[in-house]
Amino acid sequence: MSDKLSCSHCKESLQGKKYVEKDDQHYCLKCFSKFYANTCAECRMPIGADSKEVHYKNHFWHDTCFRCAMCSLPLASETFVVKDNKIMCNKCATSGGDEIPMCKGCGKAFVSGDQNVEYKGFLWHKDCFICSSCKEVIGTESFFPKGEDIYCLKCHQAKFSKHCVKCQKPITSGGIMYQDKPWHATCFVCASCSKKLAEQHFTAVEDKYYCVDCYKNFVAKKCAGCKNPITGFGKGTSVVAYEEQSWHDYCFSCKQCSTNLANKHFVLHNEQVYCPDCAKKVVH
């Protein structure tokens, strides 16, 4: 029987999944991108298995990042020239690289005094550097790239951040996952006392969550024997239930002889539990 195909790094099964083979080893896409992919010389990001790669003299680029240093013409499928350690198209190389830079946003030339934004080898007029979603000017403010698009903080959060299942607002940092659902730590609280439940013992009851104390005091059933709450924590995690009553397993004992009757035959008479032998004496 042949060995199952698995990732050489994380050991997860690759059966039915895409994977990358490199140096006679097999890697899942996540491990390959994180640990073994080449780094783009332009954007400094890993060149994943799904990306096209350009290789030149021990340097690597995404095909979309391999552009003329002067005019930003894509060169992945074009002839190019290396001049002063810069990759150039033939036109820029032969003209001495003195062409006037153009704005990637509006396509117009920069003139003296124009404020500009530079990112990944491209130039924009300040007012042309806009969010790909809301089209508001980002200018020199913080932004978030996603593929070929650029987003302002608000749009990036709305599109790509996980949203808390309780308040529906984006989770920008930290957060808690429970049953594959994301929460803010401040939203994942006891339904009774609002105590934070992160890294605490809690109990889920009908889509509501309770800390141990509130569950004991307000939610848990009471043992018909000792009258204390049946919490499922600590001693007596097993429960005996009969009709509408419940007992800790260690409390489910004969009223007459105290024999524990958990998982044994018993008789319930006048809301009291008896073993069969004692029941004969009590029940007439």
Steps between C-alpha positions, in 0.01 A plus 500: 500500500654835394558778749245780501621820336560768764666842531872462577480797740171489694426130427137569407350271239516624141241255371261687272684831553727714287866476596847601382790263433845651560832319538317164514286622792127570504350807669149632553443845348502671841835355612656556159404870496611553861827307512625397155375747238744747345469865605416762241788748457250783445214463751692272746200266525514119449436378146229243566434185300210667319714796386709523185869554572778679311859390571809699405850464647402349836216750546131427479192712429126457470430540130285805585791656695758454225476846340718768351655709776431817302162470326354198689435308180434130578801301382415139591440416134716776348869544429679716755835655581688523831656843537661626822346199678154607383264299284389713203306461181696552179348844444596640841843342486583653161354843588718525808204455734410868488131459424258708709328279762126449457229464765368142520158638595420762237779426249613861493856623548623646826589867497717697737341534846264201467469291817529131424467158659736217408412134554652187344692700244198702384420867547163668556398859542400534866134555404510206255601247767149385589325205667400229250164461677363837616716709262586743780846657484753316718786734422772452759272330755532132599374247246478123452593324174308192389625353175499781246253707705558759772255561787452762767479375859119512515443308176768242579336427834154476340615267222764279656482514881304237688181635654393424857189277506354706784554866405571444127789747513840411349763336720813704434730328752491200729155347530373156600387202294236268649329232293654658187337835574698821568437726801651811651640408842274773644193342336564142611354540850271325748133544407418564867779708659688617185831364629754442220523129418831498309734241654235419764284193558149558368190307397288543187123467539271562200747735326568691821823482699535509878792522738526216755347699786198622303441158355501346849275767652247568225504237227616157620244245618503424872577150623191334648729344761733771635310799349827645364536596132607235249770682307694228323822639654724318749361210705183340372519588132266206432129564547204272565170626360159344552172652394545872584759458775881488488769384743878508524605139446648490850171627650283239333482265799238295679314708760496204738841326476703771314616258229597694189258413222665666199473253210298262721134407539304729732148586611367858531240531773365831635782680313760293689737245347524146639686187405268209410556326836421808711209588274333170599513608863380854438241456227193309624 
